[in-house]
Amino acid sequence: MRRHPSKDPAFASAMKLLRQRSGKSLVELQQDVGVSAQAISRWENAAASWPDERVALYLEAVGASEADLDREMYRVSEDGFSAKFPRHTPWNQGLPENLESHVISDESMSPWCEPGEKVFFQRGRQPRRLEGCLIELKDGGVLVRLYERERDGFLYFKRINPESTEQMLHSTVRGLHRIFLRGD
């Protein structure tokens, strides 16, 4: 069984949707999962971490598989902000000529990209979940992070070193551009 992120709202929402689709209530699940309905409710609302040993029991109780969970997590995390941009652009037919570069200045994304290393991006190319992105802030700052999602006026990004999730108001971001990786 793979490791699930602690208190990830997308993971919690996906698990809750799988339960609702199965037609089971929290009370019906508590016997199969081995915890109280209140504990399951806290997990589903991302108020508490999902114990790894309970994820498999929960999925079995609702009649879902890991593949169903992955599919649901992708659907939950695919928000209106990223879905509104076209996926079939000239980028998909070959390398664009108008790539721009940015030199990494901090260690927040090590070992994914090291300080002094260049990352290449194309303006207007939107990132998908957990893809590298260059964030242009309205105050002139530039950050490189992994894109997680956009929800309720906030953008969520993952930082690797130290591992954490950052939250930014959508109104503070001027541009969000997907990073072109070697071999992309």
C-alpha positions as CSV (number, residue, x, y, z in Angstrom):
1,M,0.0,0.0,0.0
2,R,1.4,3.4,-0.9
3,R,1.8,6.2,1.6
4,H,-0.9,8.9,1.6
5,P,-0.2,12.5,2.5
6,S,-1.3,13.5,6.0
7,K,-4.4,15.6,6.1
8,D,-4.5,16.2,2.3
9,P,-7.9,17.8,1.5
10,A,-8.0,16.2,-2.0
11,F,-7.4,12.8,-0.5
12,A,-10.0,13.3,2.2
13,S,-12.6,14.6,-0.3
14,A,-11.9,11.6,-2.6
15,M,-12.4,9.1,0.2
16,K,-15.6,10.8,1.2
17,L,-17.0,10.8,-2.3
18,L,-16.2,7.1,-2.7
19,R,-18.2,6.4,0.5
20,Q,-21.1,8.5,-0.7
21,R,-21.2,6.8,-4.0
22,S,-21.3,3.4,-2.3
23,G,-24.4,4.6,-0.4
24,K,-22.9,3.7,3.0
25,S,-23.2,5.9,6.1
26,L,-20.5,6.6,8.7
27,V,-22.3,4.3,11.2
28,E,-22.3,1.4,8.7
29,L,-18.6,1.8,8.1
30,Q,-17.4,2.0,11.7
31,Q,-17.7,-1.8,12.2
32,D,-15.7,-2.6,9.0
33,V,-13.0,0.0,9.6
34,G,-12.8,-0.6,13.4
35,V,-13.1,3.0,14.6
36,S,-16.0,5.3,15.5
37,A,-18.1,7.2,13.0
38,Q,-16.7,10.4,14.5
39,A,-13.1,9.4,13.8
40,I,-14.0,8.6,10.2
41,S,-15.8,11.9,9.9
42,R,-12.6,13.8,11.1
43,W,-10.6,11.9,8.4
44,E,-13.1,12.7,5.7
45,N,-13.0,16.4,6.6
46,A,-9.2,16.5,6.7
47,A,-9.3,17.4,10.4
48,A,-7.2,14.4,11.3
49,S,-4.6,12.2,9.5
50,W,-5.7,9.0,7.8
51,P,-3.8,6.0,9.4
52,D,-2.3,3.9,6.7
53,E,-3.7,0.7,8.1
54,R,-7.2,2.1,8.0
55,V,-7.1,3.3,4.3
56,A,-7.2,-0.3,3.0
57,L,-10.1,-1.3,5.3
58,Y,-12.1,1.8,4.4
59,L,-11.6,1.2,0.6
60,E,-12.6,-2.5,1.1
61,A,-15.7,-1.4,3.1
62,V,-16.9,1.0,0.4
63,G,-16.1,-1.5,-2.4
64,A,-13.4,0.7,-4.1
65,S,-9.9,0.0,-5.2
66,E,-6.6,2.1,-5.1
67,A,-7.3,2.9,-8.8
68,D,-10.7,4.2,-8.0
69,L,-9.1,6.4,-5.3
70,D,-6.5,7.7,-7.7
71,R,-9.1,8.5,-10.3
72,E,-11.3,10.3,-7.8
73,M,-8.3,12.3,-6.3
74,Y,-7.4,13.5,-9.8
75,R,-11.0,14.5,-10.5
76,V,-11.3,16.3,-7.1
77,S,-8.0,18.2,-7.7
78,E,-8.8,19.2,-11.3
79,D,-10.3,22.6,-10.5
80,G,-12.0,25.2,-12.6
81,F,-8.9,27.4,-12.7
82,S,-6.7,24.7,-14.4
83,A,-9.5,23.1,-16.4
84,K,-10.5,26.2,-18.2
85,F,-7.2,26.3,-20.2
86,P,-6.9,24.3,-23.4
87,R,-4.8,21.2,-23.3
88,H,-4.2,20.9,-27.0
89,T,-2.0,23.9,-27.8
90,P,1.0,24.2,-30.1
91,W,3.1,23.0,-27.2
92,N,1.9,19.5,-27.7
93,Q,3.0,19.4,-31.3
94,G,6.7,20.2,-30.5
95,L,9.0,22.4,-28.5
96,P,8.0,26.1,-28.5
97,E,10.5,28.7,-29.6
98,N,9.6,31.1,-26.9
99,L,10.9,29.3,-23.8
100,E,12.1,31.6,-21.0
101,S,14.5,30.6,-18.2
102,H,14.8,31.4,-14.5
103,V,17.8,30.6,-12.3
104,I,16.8,29.0,-9.0
105,S,18.1,31.0,-6.1
106,D,17.0,29.0,-3.0
107,E,17.0,25.4,-1.8
108,S,13.3,25.1,-1.3
109,M,13.0,22.6,-4.2
110,S,16.2,20.6,-3.7
111,P,16.8,17.9,-5.0
112,W,14.1,18.5,-7.6
113,C,16.0,21.6,-8.8
114,E,19.2,22.9,-7.1
115,P,20.3,26.6,-6.5
116,G,22.0,28.0,-9.6
117,E,20.1,25.6,-11.9
118,K,18.0,27.0,-14.7
119,V,14.4,26.0,-15.2
120,F,12.6,26.7,-18.5
121,F,9.0,27.7,-18.8
122,Q,6.5,29.0,-21.4
123,R,4.2,31.8,-20.4
124,G,0.6,30.7,-20.4
125,R,1.2,27.0,-20.1
126,Q,-0.8,26.0,-17.0
127,P,0.5,23.3,-14.6
128,R,-1.5,20.3,-13.6
129,R,-1.5,18.7,-10.2
130,L,2.0,18.1,-8.7
131,E,3.8,19.5,-11.7
132,G,6.5,22.1,-11.3
133,C,5.5,25.6,-11.9
134,L,7.0,29.1,-11.9
135,I,4.9,31.5,-9.8
136,E,5.1,35.2,-10.7
137,L,3.9,37.3,-7.8
138,K,2.3,40.8,-8.1
139,D,5.0,42.2,-5.8
140,G,7.7,41.2,-8.4
141,G,8.8,38.0,-6.6
142,V,9.3,34.7,-8.5
143,L,9.0,31.3,-6.9
144,V,9.4,27.7,-8.1
145,R,7.1,25.1,-6.5
146,L,5.0,22.1,-7.3
147,Y,1.4,23.0,-8.1
148,E,-1.3,21.3,-5.9
149,R,-4.6,22.9,-6.5
150,E,-6.8,26.1,-6.5
151,R,-9.8,26.3,-4.2
152,D,-11.8,29.0,-2.6
153,G,-9.6,31.9,-3.9
154,F,-6.4,30.3,-2.8
155,L,-3.6,28.5,-4.7
156,Y,-1.8,25.7,-2.9
157,F,1.8,24.8,-3.7
158,K,4.1,22.0,-2.4
159,R,7.6,22.9,-1.2
160,I,10.1,20.0,-1.1
161,N,12.8,21.2,1.3
162,P,11.5,21.3,4.0
163,E,8.4,19.4,2.9
164,S,5.3,21.6,3.4
165,T,2.3,23.1,1.6
166,E,2.1,26.8,1.0
167,Q,-1.1,28.7,0.5
168,M,-1.4,31.9,-1.5
169,L,-4.2,34.2,-2.3
170,H,-5.1,34.0,-6.0
171,S,-5.1,37.8,-6.1
172,T,-1.4,38.0,-5.2
173,V,-0.3,35.8,-8.1
174,R,0.3,37.6,-11.5
175,G,1.2,34.4,-13.5
176,L,1.4,30.7,-13.1
177,H,3.5,28.8,-15.7
178,R,4.3,25.1,-16.0
179,I,8.0,24.2,-16.1
180,F,9.4,22.4,-19.0
181,L,11.5,19.6,-17.7
182,R,14.3,17.7,-19.5
183,G,12.6,15.0,-21.5
184,D,9.2,16.6,-21.2
